[in-house]
């Protein structure tokens, strides 16, 4: 029993370290989409978390992989401002410049459709 108790502090430190690594943040890769939010449509959700479909259109002169994207944003989407402060879906507004990172499968329609893993709001 004594042997197990001596390893307890090490186990606690290990688990605490895992928690900080699991904290979601903006990916270190280039965003899949940069542009202005031109439409936000909140959908009915049976959960308390907000769900929305957001249309993002690229800005002239800004290089991006897509000219338009329809993004599904939900409780799994991490949203922050340029200072790194976490935001909620309610903070998104039409006209805002955003960068978005996709996850899951991208539907190659026009505009492309994807789930947003992360969104950074520039203004």
Phi and psi in degrees as a GROMACS rama.xvg file:
@    title "Ramachandran Plot"
@    xaxis  label "Phi"
@    yaxis  label "Psi"
@TYPE xy
-62.7322  -36.8909  UNK-2
-63.2846  -39.6813  UNK-3
-69.7013  -37.8613  UNK-4
-67.1059  -31.9974  UNK-5
-70.2201  -24.5  UNK-6
-91.4398  -4.94972  UNK-7
-60.4169  -46.8905  UNK-8
-59.8611  -37.0499  UNK-9
-64.5892  -41.3613  UNK-10
-64.5072  -39.8515  UNK-11
-64.1731  -43.8906  UNK-12
-61.9384  -40.3417  UNK-13
-61.973  -46.989  UNK-14
-65.9525  -37.5476  UNK-15
-64.7052  -38.6747  UNK-16
-64.5847  -37.1695  UNK-17
-65.0413  -36.8596  UNK-18
-64.0726  -41.4894  UNK-19
-70.4699  -29.354  UNK-20
-74.8278  -28.1541  UNK-21
-77.7549  -14.7954  UNK-22
-61.3154  123.212  UNK-23
-73.2158  145.872  UNK-24
-146.462  173.319  UNK-25
-63.7422  135.085  UNK-26
-61.3145  154.831  UNK-27
-83.7139  -1.75686  UNK-28
-85.4996  168.918  UNK-29
-67.2755  145.447  UNK-30
-66.2678  152.773  UNK-31
-77.0615  -24.2007  UNK-32
-147.872  137.186  UNK-33
-129.219  133.699  UNK-34
170.278  -172.875  UNK-35
-96.2575  142.283  UNK-36
-72.7043  121.856  UNK-37
-108.903  -13.5354  UNK-38
-159.628  136.429  UNK-39
-126.521  124.987  UNK-40
-124.884  109.825  UNK-41
-78.0522  136.478  UNK-42
-106.332  159.102  UNK-43
-72.008  130.617  UNK-44
-127.359  140.148  UNK-45
-83.5115  -5.91123  UNK-46
-102.048  168.57  UNK-47
-72.2971  -28.4027  UNK-48
-69.9088  145.96  UNK-49
-75.2944  149.779  UNK-50
-133.457  136.993  UNK-51
-148.202  157.418  UNK-52
-113.726  123.574  UNK-53
-120.47  130.288  UNK-54
-95.543  125.503  UNK-55
-118.608  129.734  UNK-56
-118.233  134.28  UNK-57
-63.9652  153.739  UNK-58
-97.371  139.163  UNK-59
-57.2745  131.63  UNK-60
90.5365  -7.61388  UNK-61
-102.995  120.746  UNK-62
-75.6357  129.86  UNK-63
-151.048  160.599  UNK-64
-76.7127  -18.1946  UNK-65
-139.247  147.475  UNK-66
-84.9834  -29.2706  UNK-67
-144.626  147.013  UNK-68
-146.268  137.1  UNK-69
-100.17  115.268  UNK-70
-110.516  132.881  UNK-71
-91.6593  124.349  UNK-72
-118.692  129.23  UNK-73
-143.875  -164.022  UNK-74
-65.143  -21.6863  UNK-75
-79.8901  -14.2392  UNK-76
-80.1165  127.444  UNK-77
-90.4178  126.673  UNK-78
-123.395  131.768  UNK-79
-143.991  164.542  UNK-80
-94.4529  -179.699  UNK-81
-67.5758  -19.3836  UNK-82
-83.0428  -7.59505  UNK-83
93.8659  3.99111  UNK-84
-77.3856  133.525  UNK-85
-67.7906  139.291  UNK-86
-120.709  169.2  UNK-87
-115.06  167.207  UNK-88
-53.5596  -36.3172  UNK-89
-63.3433  -18.0535  UNK-90
-81.9933  -13.0568  UNK-91
-77.1412  136.685  UNK-92
-136.779  151.18  UNK-93
-61.2866  141.096  UNK-94
95.8343  -16.3396  UNK-95
-70.9161  142.076  UNK-96
-85.4833  127.056  UNK-97
-133.432  157.408  UNK-98
-117.208  139.263  UNK-99
-132.676  142.03  UNK-100
-114.244  130.248  UNK-101
-92.7918  156.15  UNK-102
-133.83  179.045  UNK-103
58.7341  -157.909  UNK-104
-84.7447  143.685  UNK-105
-102.702  126.629  UNK-106
-82.8588  117.177  UNK-107
-81.3746  58.6198  UNK-108
-101.525  -174.089  UNK-109
-124.004  118.082  UNK-110
-72.7316  160.354  UNK-111
-60.4742  151.259  UNK-112
-121.899  132.05  UNK-113
-156.364  161.76  UNK-114
-87.6185  133.279  UNK-115
-85.8875  118.103  UNK-116
-76.6077  -37.3305  UNK-117
-150.344  147.648  UNK-118
-137.762  132.572  UNK-119
-114.286  125.383  UNK-120
-95.5517  124.447  UNK-121
-88.5174  -30.8821  UNK-122
